[in-house]
Amino acid sequence: MIFFYSPQRGQKSFRFQIERWYVEKKLGEGGFGAVYRVRDQTGQYALKVEGVDEKVQVLKMEVFVLTELAARGGRHFTRIEDKGRFGNFNYVVMTLVGRSLQDLRKERPTQCLTLACALSVGIQCLEAIEDLHGIGYLHRDVKPGNYTIGRPELRELRKIYILDFGMCRKFTNDQGVIRKPRAAAGFRGTVRYAPISCHMQRELCRKDDVETWIYQQVELTVGRVPWREVQDINQVGEYKKRCRQPPGLNELFAPPCPREFHEILQIVDALKYYDQPNYQQIYAVSTYSHCSSEVRLLTIRGERAPRSIF
């Protein structure tokens, strides 16, 4: 049952309850619904809602993906606490996380993370992508705004979560066989980080999520990608193509990007639609980059971390 409390005139605050969940604050709103901070007797959580009549059922995909990831022991994902329908809305209650990597980057005077931090969180971000691919799904919208740290009060500042699975696509069938690519696919994702295949209207595959991760790593490390100010979607795609060779390549991997970023890009660009990315090779190259930069690797594998990654 839901109870509304009428605020005093002029106030914008409100309180209500959905089942056992007391809504405390609205955290955000998008094209398909809204997110709230809620509480029950066990603590605070995030509640997502969307209309039952929405043509694109984002929450349905979120539930599918997170449920399967939980069964497989996914490392960087929120946990579903509750789900259901309330009136004209579907809702899902899940783990409440901390601030996004995008927010953390923007608040720094340099508009970028330290090299040690960017490399450290990058490993965890790629682990999340690998786990998602492991259950047969592409994310298709990898970007700093869709990664967060954990909550400080839970001592999860060094844990990375990946969010928002509304653009996910199953790339395998029920037998685990990779589906044949469609002749043409619409643009999916965010223009700034989208892979070249997306600009070419091609069916996306695992390599494309990793390519997008590379662009994210550049932005976290440098503070920007070269095409940041370009508005036309086709011009952005051409810009990304030019960044495969000098001088565009040097512009993409501007200091302090380590030279290993170029090696990773070469690994990814060599992949075809049906190929599985060699995640372990990319981790190894990233780890070498850490060592050459005289920083310690931060992963969930229990290795020693810097005192502060932000």
Secondary structure by P-SEA (a helix, b strand, c coil): cbbbbbcccccccccccccccccccccccccccbbbbbbcccbbbbbbbbbcccccaaaaaaaaaaaaaaaacccbbbbbccccccccbbbbbcccccccaaaaaaacccccccaaaaaaaaaaaaaaaaaaaaacccccccccccccccccccccccbbbbcccccccccccccccccccccccccccccccccccccccccccaaaaaaaaaaaaaaaacccccccccccaaaaaaaaaaaccaaaaaaaaccccccaaaaaaaaaaacccccccaaaaaaaaaaaaaaaaccccccccccccccccc
